[in-house]
C-alpha cells in the first residue's frame, strides 16, 4: 500500500510538471492592453440609411468618366507605387513569420589533409581525408512572445499598407472625377461664350450698318465692338484653361506620352445629374474610411512592438540539432557506422546593457502613445470631413437653385431691355449691361452645377467610397 501511495504521488508530480512545462513552453506575451481612444459621437443629422457604393463614380452614368477612372486605376503611377509598397509589406510579413519556424541548413564538406610528425603529440606524419554531409537545425523558443509580437506588428503594418493602397485608390478616382467635371464645365463655358460671341458679332454687324447710315453715333458702334473683343478674350482664356485641364487629366489617368501630347481625352458637353446620396452617419464611417483604419492598424502595430521591446529583458533560449554522416571515403558515407548526431541548447541573458533595453521600451511606449494620438486625430478629422461634405452638399444644392432663379431673372431682364432699346426707351449702355449680366448669370449657372456635382464627389470621398472593410 505504501508503494502504491508513492507511485500515485509520483504520478501527480509528473502531471503537474508536464502541465507547468507545457504552459511555460507555450510562451507568454508582454504586449500591453490597447490604449483607450475616444471614438464615440452622436449624430445630429436626419439621414437614416447608408448608400455608398464601392464603384461610386458609375452613379453619375457618364461612360467617359467610367473609362477615365478605370484607366487611372490601372495605369496611374502613384497607385502603382502604392501597390508595390503593398507587395513589399507582404514580403516583410513573410520574413517575420519565418522566425516562428526552425531554420534548417544543409552542409556538405570534403577535407584532405596531412598532419606533422613534429608536434607535441609525437604522432607520426599522417595523411587523411574526411567527407561530411549533415543537416543543422536552429530554433529560438518564443517563451516571451517576442517573435509572435513581431509577426503581429508585421501583420498590422501590412494592413496599414493595404489601407494606404485603398486611400490612394480613392484619392485618384475622386481627383479624376473632379478633374473630368472641371473639363466638362469648361466645355459648357466655351459653348456659352461662343453663343454670346455669335450674338455680339451679329449685333456689331448691325451697328456697323447703322453707323454707315448715320442712325447711331460712333460711340455706340465702339461699345458693341468692345463687347465682341471682351468675349473673344474670355473665350481664349477658357480654351487655354481647357487645354491645361486635358493635359492634367491625361497624366492623371496614366495615358501614354503620345496620348498626353495629343490630348487624348473624350468628355461630355454637359455635366451629369449628380446622384441622390443617402448617407447615414454611424460608427460604420470609422470603419469605411481607409485613413482611420490605417491609423488603427498603426496603433496595433506599435502596441505589439512594446511587447517585443519588453521581451529583451528576458533570456533567449535556443535549441540546436545536427544529424548527418561522416566518413573517410565518400563511397562509405551512408553506411551505419558513418552516421552522426548531436542535440544542444543555449541560454543567453543580458547582465548589463547600460539602459539600452529600458530606453528601447520607453521608445516603444512613446511610439504607441503617438499612434494613439494619431488615431484619435484621424477619427476627429474623418468626422469633420463628413460634416463639411454633407453641409457643402446641402448648400451646393441650395445655391444651384438660387442661381437658376437668377438666370431666369437675367434672361427676362435682357428680353425687356432689348424691347425697350428697340422702342427707344433706353440707351445702348443699358442694353449692354443687361447682356453682360446675362452672360455672367449663365457662367454662374455652370459654376453652380460644377459645385453641385463636386459636392457629391466629396461626400463619396468623406464616406470612404471605394473601400470595403474585410471582417
C-alpha positions in Angstrom: 0.0 0.0 0.0 2.8 2.3 0.8 4.5 1.7 -2.5 1.1 2.4 -4.2 0.8 5.7 -2.5 4.3 6.7 -3.5 3.6 5.8 -7.1 0.4 7.9 -7.1 2.3 10.9 -5.6 5.0 10.4 -8.3 2.3 10.4 -11.0 0.7 13.5 -9.6 4.1 15.3 -9.5 4.8 14.2 -13.1 1.4 15.5 -14.3 2.0 18.8 -12.5 5.4 19.1 -14.1 4.1 18.3 -17.5 1.3 21.0 -17.1 3.8 23.6 -15.9 6.3 22.8 -18.6 3.5 22.9 -21.3 2.3 26.3 -20.1 5.9 27.5 -19.9 6.8 26.3 -23.4 3.5 27.8 -24.8 5.1 31.1 -24.1 3.7 34.3 -22.7 3.5 37.8 -24.1 4.5 41.2 -22.7 2.3 43.1 -25.1 0.2 45.7 -23.1 -3.5 46.3 -23.4 -4.6 48.6 -26.2 -4.8 52.3 -25.1 -8.3 53.8 -24.9 -9.1 56.2 -27.7 -12.3 58.3 -27.8 -14.2 57.2 -31.0 -17.8 57.9 -29.7 -20.1 60.5 -31.2 -23.8 61.3 -31.5 -25.2 62.1 -34.9 -27.5 65.1 -35.3 -28.2 64.5 -39.0 -31.5 63.1 -40.3 -30.1 60.7 -42.8 -31.3 57.2 -41.9 -29.5 54.8 -44.3 -26.1 54.4 -45.8 -25.9 54.0 -49.6 -22.2 54.5 -50.5 -21.3 52.1 -53.3 -17.8 51.0 -54.0 -17.8 51.9 -57.7 -19.4 55.2 -56.8 -18.3 57.1 -59.9 -20.6 54.9 -62.0 -23.6 56.5 -60.2 -23.0 59.6 -62.5 -23.8 57.5 -65.6 -21.1 59.0 -67.7 -19.2 56.5 -69.8 -16.4 58.9 -70.5 -15.9 59.3 -66.7 -16.0 55.5 -66.2 -13.4 54.9 -68.8 -11.0 57.6 -67.4 -11.3 56.3 -63.8 -10.7 52.7 -64.9 -7.6 53.9 -66.9 -6.3 55.7 -63.8 -6.8 52.7 -61.5 -4.9 50.6 -64.0 -2.1 52.9 -65.0 -1.6 55.8 -62.6 2.0 55.9 -61.3 1.1 56.8 -57.8 -1.2 53.9 -57.5 1.4 51.6 -58.9 3.8 52.8 -56.2 1.2 52.1 -53.6 0.8 48.6 -55.0 4.5 47.9 -54.9 4.6 49.1 -51.3 1.8 46.6 -50.6 3.9 43.8 -52.1 6.9 44.8 -50.0 4.8 44.7 -46.9 3.6 41.2 -47.8 7.2 40.1 -48.2 8.1 41.7 -44.8 5.4 39.7 -43.1 6.7 36.5 -44.7 10.2 37.3 -43.2 8.7 37.8 -39.8 6.6 34.6 -39.9 9.7 32.6 -40.9 11.1 33.3 -37.4 8.3 31.1 -35.9 9.8 28.0 -37.6 13.2 26.4 -37.1 16.0 27.1 -39.5 17.4 24.0 -41.3 20.7 24.1 -43.2 22.4 21.5 -45.4 26.2 21.3 -45.1 28.4 19.3 -47.4 32.1 19.2 -46.8 35.3 17.4 -48.0 38.7 17.8 -46.5 42.1 16.3 -47.4 45.0 17.0 -45.1 48.4 15.9 -43.8 49.5 16.2 -40.1 53.0 16.9 -39.0 55.1 14.4 -37.1 57.0 17.2 -35.2 54.1 18.2 -33.0 53.8 17.8 -29.2 51.7 14.6 -29.7 54.8 12.9 -31.3 52.4 11.1 -33.7 53.9 10.1 -37.0 53.1 12.1 -40.1 49.6 11.1 -41.3 47.6 11.8 -44.5 43.8 11.6 -44.2 40.6 12.5 -45.9 37.2 13.4 -44.5 33.7 13.7 -46.0 30.7 15.2 -44.2 27.0 15.6 -45.0 24.7 16.9 -42.3 21.5 18.8 -41.6 21.7 21.5 -39.0 18.6 22.8 -37.1 18.4 26.1 -35.1 15.3 27.2 -33.3 14.7 30.0 -30.8 11.9 29.2 -28.3 9.5 32.1 -28.2 8.8 32.0 -24.5 8.2 35.7 -24.1 6.2 36.4 -27.2 8.9 38.4 -29.0 8.6 36.6 -32.3 4.8 36.4 -32.1 4.5 40.1 -31.4 6.9 40.8 -34.2 4.6 38.9 -36.5 1.6 40.7 -35.2 3.3 44.0 -35.8 4.2 43.0 -39.3 0.6 41.9 -39.9 -0.7 45.3 -38.8 1.9 47.0 -40.9 0.6 45.0 -43.9 -2.9 46.1 -43.1 -1.8 49.7 -42.8 -0.2 49.4 -46.3 -3.4 47.9 -47.6 -5.3 50.9 -46.3 -2.7 53.1 -47.9 -3.5 51.5 -51.2 -7.2 52.0 -50.6 -6.6 55.6 -49.8 -4.6 56.1 -53.0 -7.3 54.4 -55.0 -10.0 56.7 -53.5 -7.8 59.8 -53.9 -7.1 59.0 -57.6 -10.7 58.1 -58.5 -12.1 61.3 -56.8 -9.4 63.5 -58.4 -10.1 62.1 -61.8 -13.8 62.7 -61.3 -13.4 66.3 -60.2 -10.8 67.0 -63.0 -13.2 65.5 -65.5 -16.1 67.6 -64.2 -13.9 70.7 -64.4 -13.2 69.9 -68.0 -16.9 69.4 -68.8 -17.7 72.7 -67.1 -15.1 74.4 -69.3 -16.8 72.8 -72.4 -20.1 74.3 -71.1 -18.4 77.7 -70.6 -16.9 77.6 -74.0 -20.4 76.9 -75.5 -21.9 79.8 -73.6 -19.1 82.2 -74.7 -19.3 81.0 -78.4 -23.0 81.6 -78.4 -22.6 85.0 -76.7 -19.8 85.9 -79.1 -22.0 85.0 -82.1 -24.8 87.3 -80.7 -22.3 90.1 -80.1 -20.9 89.7 -83.7 -24.4 89.8 -85.2 -25.1 93.0 -83.1 -21.8 94.5 -84.2 -22.6 93.9 -87.9 -26.0 95.6 -87.3 -24.3 98.6 -85.6 -21.9 98.9 -88.4 -24.8 99.2 -90.9 -26.5 101.7 -88.6 -23.3 103.7 -88.3 -22.9 103.8 -92.1 -26.5 105.0 -92.4 -25.9 107.6 -89.7 -28.6 106.3 -87.4 -26.2 105.8 -84.5 -23.0 107.6 -83.4 -19.5 106.1 -83.3 -19.6 105.6 -79.5 -22.5 103.1 -79.8 -20.6 101.2 -82.5 -17.4 101.1 -80.5 -19.3 99.9 -77.4 -20.5 96.9 -79.4 -17.0 96.3 -80.8 -15.6 96.3 -77.3 -18.2 93.7 -76.2 -17.0 91.5 -79.1 -13.4 91.8 -78.1 -14.1 91.1 -74.5 -16.0 88.0 -75.4 -13.1 86.8 -77.6 -10.6 87.4 -74.8 -12.8 85.4 -72.3 -13.1 82.6 -74.9 -9.3 82.4 -75.4 -8.8 82.2 -71.6 -11.4 79.3 -71.4 -9.6 77.5 -74.3 -6.3 77.8 -72.6 -7.7 76.5 -69.3 -9.3 73.7 -71.2 -6.0 72.6 -72.8 -4.4 72.5 -69.3 -7.3 70.5 -67.9 -7.0 68.0 -70.7 -3.2 67.6 -70.1 -3.7 67.2 -66.4 -6.3 64.6 -66.9 -4.3 62.6 -69.4 -1.4 62.5 -67.0 -3.6 61.6 -64.0 -5.2 58.7 -65.9 -1.9 57.2 -66.9 -2.1 57.8 -70.6 0.9 57.3 -72.9 3.3 60.0 -73.9 1.7 60.3 -77.3 -1.8 60.5 -75.8 -0.6 63.2 -73.5 0.8 65.2 -76.4 -2.3 64.7 -78.4 -4.7 65.4 -75.5 -6.5 62.1 -76.0 -9.4 62.7 -73.6 -13.1 62.3 -74.6 -15.5 64.4 -72.5 -19.2 65.2 -72.4 -20.5 68.6 -73.3 -22.8 68.8 -70.3 -22.3 68.0 -66.6 -24.2 64.9 -65.5 -27.1 64.9 -63.0 -25.5 64.1 -59.6 -26.9 61.0 -57.8 -29.0 61.3 -54.7 -26.9 60.0 -51.8 -28.5 58.7 -48.6 -25.6 58.8 -46.2 -26.3 57.9 -42.6 -23.6 58.9 -40.1 -22.9 55.9 -37.9 -19.9 54.2 -36.4 -19.5 52.4 -39.7 -18.0 55.5 -41.2 -15.0 54.9 -38.9 -14.5 51.5 -40.5 -15.1 52.6 -44.1 -12.5 55.3 -44.0 -9.2 53.8 -45.0 -7.2 56.5 -43.3 -8.9 55.8 -40.0 -8.4 52.0 -40.5 -4.8 52.7 -41.2 -4.3 54.7 -38.1 -5.9 51.9 -36.0 -3.6 49.3 -37.7 -0.5 51.5 -36.9 -1.7 51.7 -33.3 -2.0 47.9 -33.1 1.5 47.5 -34.7 3.2 49.9 -32.2 1.3 48.1 -29.3 2.8 44.8 -30.4 6.3 46.3 -30.6 6.1 47.3 -27.0 5.8 43.6 -26.2 8.9 43.0 -28.5 10.9 45.6 -26.6 9.9 44.2 -23.2 10.9 40.7 -24.1 14.5 41.9 -24.3 14.6 41.9 -20.5 14.5 38.1 -20.5 16.9 35.4 -21.8 16.9 33.9 -25.3 16.7 30.1 -25.2 17.8 28.3 -28.4 17.9 24.7 -29.5 20.3 23.3 -31.9 20.5 19.9 -33.6 22.8 18.1 -36.1 22.2 14.9 -38.0 24.4 13.6 -40.7 27.2 11.3 -41.9 31.0 11.5 -41.7 33.4 9.1 -43.4 37.0 8.8 -44.6 35.7 7.7 -48.1 32.7 9.3 -49.7 31.5 6.0 -51.1 31.1 4.8 -47.5 29.4 7.9 -46.1 25.9 6.4 -45.8 26.8 3.2 -44.0 25.5 2.6 -40.5 28.8 3.4 -38.7 29.1 6.8 -40.5 26.0 8.5 -39.0 26.5 11.3 -36.5 24.1 13.4 -34.4 24.1 16.0 -31.7 21.4 18.0 -29.8 22.1 21.0 -27.7 20.6 24.1 -26.2 21.8 27.5 -25.1 20.6 30.4 -22.9 21.7 33.9 -23.4 20.9 36.6 -20.8 22.0 40.2 -20.8 23.5 41.3 -17.5 24.5 44.9 -18.1 23.3 46.8 -21.2 23.6 50.3 -19.6 19.9 51.1 -20.0 19.6 50.1 -23.7 16.6 47.8 -23.2 14.9 50.2 -20.8 15.2 53.0 -23.3 14.1 50.8 -26.1 10.9 50.0 -24.1 10.4 53.7 -23.4 10.8 54.5 -27.1 8.2 51.7 -28.0 5.8 53.0 -25.4 6.1 56.6 -26.8 5.6 55.4 -30.3 2.4 53.7 -29.1 1.2 56.9 -27.5 1.9 58.8 -30.7 0.0 56.2 -32.7 -2.9 56.5 -30.3 -3.0 60.3 -30.7 -2.8 60.0 -34.5 -5.7 57.5 -34.4 -7.8 59.9 -32.3 -6.9 62.7 -34.7 -7.8 60.6 -37.7 -11.2 59.9 -36.2 -11.9 63.6 -35.5 -10.6 64.6 -39.0 -12.9 62.0 -40.6 -16.0 63.2 -38.7 -15.1 66.8 -39.6 -14.8 66.0 -43.3 -18.1 64.1 -43.2 -19.8 67.0 -41.6 -18.3 69.5 -44.1 -19.1 67.3 -47.0 -22.8 66.9 -46.0 -23.2 70.7 -45.3 -21.4 71.6 -48.6 -23.6 69.2 -50.5 -26.8 70.8 -49.0 -25.6 74.3 -49.6 -24.5 73.5 -53.2 -28.0 72.3 -54.0 -29.5 75.4 -52.5 -27.0 77.6 -54.4 -27.8 75.8 -57.7 -31.5 76.5 -57.2 -30.8 80.2 -56.4 -28.6 80.6 -59.5 -31.2 79.0 -61.7 -33.7 81.6 -60.4 -31.1 84.4 -61.0 -30.6 83.2 -64.6 -34.3 83.2 -65.3 -34.4 86.8 -63.9 -31.5 88.0 -66.0 -32.9 86.4 -69.2 -36.2 88.2 -68.6 -34.3 91.5 -67.9 -32.4 91.2 -71.1 -35.6 90.5 -73.1 -37.2 93.6 -71.6 -34.1 95.7 -72.1 -33.9 94.7 -75.8 -37.5 95.5 -76.3 -37.1 98.9 -74.6 -33.9 99.7 -76.6 -35.6 98.8 -79.9 -38.5 101.1 -78.8 -36.1 103.9 -78.0 -36.9 104.0 -74.3 -33.4 103.2 -73.0 -29.8 103.8 -74.3 -27.3 101.4 -75.7 -25.3 101.2 -72.4 -28.4 99.8 -70.5 -28.7 97.1 -73.2 -25.0 96.2 -72.9 -25.3 96.0 -69.1 -28.2 93.6 -69.5 -26.2 91.5 -71.9 -23.2 91.4 -69.6 -25.3 90.4 -66.6 -27.0 87.7 -68.6 -23.6 86.3 -69.6 -22.4 86.4 -66.0 -25.5 84.6 -64.9 -25.0 81.8 -67.5 -21.4 81.3 -66.4 -22.5 81.3 -62.7 -25.0 78.6 -63.6 -22.2 76.4 -65.0 -20.1 77.1 -61.9 -23.0 76.2 -59.6 -23.6 73.0 -61.5 -20.0 72.1 -61.1 -20.0 72.8 -57.4 -23.1 70.6 -57.0 -21.5 67.5 -58.8 -18.2 68.2 -57.0 -20.1 68.2 -53.6 -21.4 64.7 -54.4 -17.8 63.5 -55.1 -16.7 65.0 -51.7 -19.5 63.1 -49.9 -18.3 59.8 -51.5 -14.7 60.7 -50.6 -15.6 61.6 -47.0 -17.5 58.3 -46.5 -14.6 56.3 -47.8 -16.1 55.4 -51.2 -14.3 52.6 -52.9 -13.2 51.0 -49.7 -14.7 47.8 -48.2 -13.6 46.5 -44.8 -12.7 42.9 -44.6 -14.3 41.4 -41.5 
